[in-house]
Amino acid sequence: MELDWPLLLVNALTLACIYGTLAIGISITWSSLGLINLAYGFVFACGGYSAWLTGEHLHEHAAVVMAGGILGGALGGLVVALLAFIPIHDKPNFTMRGMIATVAISLIGTQSLLWYFGPRAKALPDIFGWGQFEMGDLVVTYNTAGSIACSLVLLGAVLGWMKASRRGLEIRAMMMNPHAASLVGIGVRRTGLYVMFLTGALAGLAAVLLSQTYYVQPFSGFTPMIKGLAIALLGGLGSVRGAVVAAVILGLNEAVTAATVGGQYVLMTQFGLIILIILVRPRGIAGILDRAREA
């Protein structure tokens, strides 16, 4: 079967932008706070439902719906910070405690969403329109172009804020050396709230963009969280640039696998590829040393 490579590359780039947004959030959370946020799928679902509520009760304009999703994800991130980071960040064995706490939040949170919204899937309004445009022989839909553009713009804004603002520099200092950052007066709890708000906003954006193709459900964040975590592991937990490279690799893998053998084999080929790369490079594509997290 002959593959339409231009279309595959566009699809791969779209998936890389959406899943890479999640992976960068996971990497920032780990490298700055030492927390592997396994409630990220619940935060994703919060963003999706918040966008749906915004479209139903306020306005279906693209900017309003997207803002609702981003705000909902950010608030979900704050809930995780208040329940799973603030109370236990200075306790022994924090990494394991944090994983258990975030799993508990995910289970309770998704069941709460199921109880309140019910099992029926919710459809978000089409925020980019149904049109398309041609680039030579390649036809690109507004949804694809909008997803790529919004992901790149928000990620660029977040990374720019982290480089230019005082709070952003505090987060970067925590990512480089959390112990030294605390010694110079950077508040761990306050910075943790900023990190979780920021990464929750990224999950909310990903929820809005992905829900243009898939519906919003209580458990709709599980698979995106797994893929985001896989990309973060492949890129190296704590490395934003590694997550970007890994997102492109796994996005291309997903697009090619779905086009050749079927979407049901995507996770199998993705994790096979991850195992292969980690066997060659155990720290991921550009991972930080594990002991740097303990410094």
C-alpha positions in Angstrom: 0.0 0.0 0.0 1.4 3.4 -1.0 1.5 5.9 1.8 0.6 9.5 1.4 3.7 10.9 3.1 2.7 14.6 3.1 -0.6 13.8 4.8 1.1 11.4 7.3 3.7 14.1 8.2 0.9 16.6 8.9 -1.0 14.1 11.0 2.2 13.2 12.8 2.9 16.9 13.5 -0.6 17.4 14.8 -0.3 14.5 17.2 3.2 15.5 18.3 1.9 19.0 19.1 -1.0 17.7 21.2 0.7 14.9 23.0 3.9 16.8 23.3 2.0 19.5 25.2 1.0 16.9 27.8 4.5 15.4 27.9 6.1 18.8 28.5 3.7 19.3 31.4 4.7 16.0 32.9 8.4 16.7 32.4 8.2 20.1 34.0 6.3 18.7 37.0 8.9 16.0 37.5 12.0 18.0 37.1 10.8 20.9 39.3 8.8 19.2 41.9 9.9 15.5 41.8 6.2 14.5 41.3 5.1 12.1 38.6 1.5 13.3 38.2 -0.6 10.2 37.5 -3.7 12.4 37.9 -2.9 14.2 34.7 -5.6 12.2 32.9 -8.1 13.6 35.4 -6.8 17.1 34.9 -7.2 16.5 31.1 -10.8 15.5 31.6 -11.5 18.5 33.8 -10.3 20.7 31.0 -12.5 18.9 28.5 -15.6 19.2 30.6 -14.9 22.8 31.5 -14.6 23.6 27.8 -18.0 21.8 27.2 -19.7 23.7 30.0 -18.3 27.0 28.6 -19.7 26.2 25.2 -23.0 25.1 26.5 -23.7 28.0 29.0 -21.5 30.9 27.9 -20.5 31.1 24.3 -19.3 28.8 21.5 -16.7 31.2 20.2 -13.4 29.5 19.7 -11.4 31.7 22.1 -14.0 31.4 24.8 -14.3 27.6 24.7 -10.5 27.3 24.6 -10.1 29.7 27.5 -12.7 27.6 29.5 -10.8 24.4 28.8 -7.4 25.9 29.8 -8.8 27.4 33.0 -10.5 24.2 33.9 -7.3 22.2 33.4 -5.4 24.8 35.4 -7.8 24.6 38.3 -7.6 20.8 38.2 -3.8 21.1 38.5 -4.2 23.3 41.5 -6.5 20.6 43.1 -3.7 18.0 42.6 -1.1 20.4 44.0 -3.2 21.1 47.2 -4.0 17.4 47.8 -0.9 15.5 46.5 2.0 18.0 46.7 1.6 20.6 49.5 0.9 18.1 52.3 3.6 15.5 51.5 6.4 17.2 49.5 8.7 17.3 52.5 7.9 13.7 53.7 10.2 10.8 53.3 9.8 8.7 50.1 7.9 11.6 48.5 8.1 10.2 44.9 6.2 7.0 45.8 3.8 8.9 48.1 3.1 11.3 45.3 2.4 8.6 42.8 0.0 6.9 45.2 -1.7 10.2 46.0 -2.2 11.2 42.4 -3.5 7.7 41.5 -6.1 8.1 44.3 -7.0 11.6 43.1 -7.4 10.2 39.5 -9.7 7.4 40.6 -11.8 9.6 42.9 -11.9 12.4 40.4 -12.9 10.4 37.4 -15.7 8.6 39.4 -16.9 12.0 40.5 -17.1 13.2 36.9 -18.9 10.0 36.0 -21.4 10.6 38.8 -22.0 14.2 37.9 -21.9 14.2 34.1 -23.0 10.6 33.4 -21.4 8.1 31.0 -22.6 9.8 27.8 -19.9 11.5 25.8 -20.0 15.2 25.3 -19.2 16.9 22.0 -17.3 20.2 22.0 -18.4 22.8 19.4 -16.2 22.9 16.3 -13.9 25.8 17.2 -11.8 26.0 14.0 -14.6 25.5 11.4 -15.0 22.8 8.7 -13.0 24.4 5.9 -9.7 23.4 4.4 -7.0 24.8 2.2 -4.5 23.4 -0.2 -0.7 23.6 0.0 0.4 22.1 -3.3 -1.0 18.6 -3.4 -1.6 18.6 0.3 -5.0 19.4 1.7 -5.0 20.7 5.3 -8.1 21.1 7.3 -8.8 24.1 9.6 -8.9 21.8 12.5 -5.4 20.4 11.8 -3.9 23.9 11.2 -5.6 25.3 14.3 -4.5 22.5 16.6 -0.9 22.9 15.4 -0.9 26.7 15.7 -2.6 26.8 19.1 -0.2 24.2 20.6 2.9 26.0 19.3 1.6 29.5 20.4 0.8 28.4 23.9 3.9 26.3 24.4 6.0 29.2 23.1 4.2 31.6 25.5 4.8 29.3 28.4 8.5 28.7 27.7 9.0 32.4 27.0 7.3 33.2 30.4 9.6 30.7 32.1 12.6 32.4 30.6 11.6 36.1 31.2 9.5 36.3 34.3 10.6 36.0 37.9 8.2 33.2 38.7 9.3 31.4 35.6 12.9 31.7 36.6 12.1 30.3 40.0 10.6 27.2 38.3 13.7 26.9 36.1 15.9 27.1 39.2 13.8 24.3 40.8 14.3 22.2 37.6 18.0 22.7 37.7 18.6 22.1 41.4 15.7 22.0 43.9 17.8 21.9 47.0 19.9 25.0 45.9 16.8 26.8 44.9 15.3 26.4 48.4 18.5 27.6 50.0 18.3 30.9 48.1 14.7 31.5 49.3 12.6 30.1 46.5 9.4 28.8 48.2 8.8 25.2 47.3 5.0 25.3 48.1 4.4 28.5 46.2 6.4 27.4 43.2 4.6 24.1 43.3 1.3 25.9 42.9 2.6 27.8 39.9 3.9 24.6 38.3 0.7 22.7 38.7 -1.4 25.6 37.5 0.8 26.0 34.4 1.0 22.3 33.6 -2.8 21.9 34.2 -3.4 24.7 31.7 -1.3 22.7 29.1 -3.5 19.7 29.8 -6.6 21.8 29.4 -5.4 23.0 26.0 -4.6 19.5 24.9 -8.1 18.4 26.0 -9.8 21.0 23.9 -7.7 20.3 20.8 -8.0 16.5 21.1 -11.7 16.7 21.8 -12.2 18.2 18.3 -11.7 14.6 17.1 -12.7 12.6 20.2 -15.6 13.2 22.6 -15.2 14.3 26.2 -15.8 11.4 28.7 -14.9 10.9 32.4 -12.1 8.5 31.4 -11.1 10.3 28.2 -7.8 11.5 29.7 -6.4 8.1 30.4 -5.0 7.3 27.0 -3.6 10.8 26.4 -2.0 10.6 29.9 -0.3 7.3 29.0 0.9 8.7 25.7 2.2 11.9 27.3 4.0 9.9 30.0 5.4 7.6 27.4 6.7 10.6 25.4 8.2 12.1 28.6 9.9 8.9 29.5 11.3 8.5 25.9 12.5 12.0 25.9 14.0 11.7 29.4 12.0 12.9 32.4 12.9 16.5 33.0 14.0 17.4 29.5 11.7 19.7 27.6 13.7 19.4 24.4 13.8 15.6 24.7 10.0 15.6 25.1 9.7 17.6 21.9 11.9 15.2 19.9 10.1 12.2 21.4 6.7 13.7 20.6 7.7 14.0 16.9 9.0 10.4 16.8 5.9 8.9 18.5 3.6 11.1 16.5 5.1 9.8 13.3 5.0 6.3 14.6 1.3 6.6 15.4 0.4 8.2 12.1 2.3 5.5 10.1 0.9 2.6 12.3 -2.7 3.8 12.0 -2.3 4.1 8.2 -0.7 0.8 7.6 -1.9 -1.8 10.1 -4.6 -0.1 12.0 -5.1 2.2 15.1 -5.5 -0.8 17.5 -1.8 -1.5 17.1 -0.6 2.0 17.9 0.1 1.5 21.6 1.9 -1.8 20.9 4.3 -0.3 18.4 4.8 2.8 20.5 5.8 0.9 23.6 7.9 -1.4 21.5 9.8 1.6 20.1 10.1 3.1 23.6 11.6 -0.1 25.0 14.1 -0.3 22.0 15.3 3.3 22.5 15.6 3.0 26.3 17.6 -0.2 25.9 20.1 1.8 23.8 19.8 5.0 25.8 18.5 4.3 29.3 18.0 7.9 30.3 15.9 8.7 27.2 16.7 10.9 24.3 18.0 13.8 26.4 17.1 12.9 30.0 18.6 14.4 33.1 20.5 12.2 35.5 18.4 10.6 38.2 20.6 11.8 40.9 20.2 15.4 39.8 16.6 15.1 41.1 17.9 14.1 44.5 20.5 16.9 44.8 
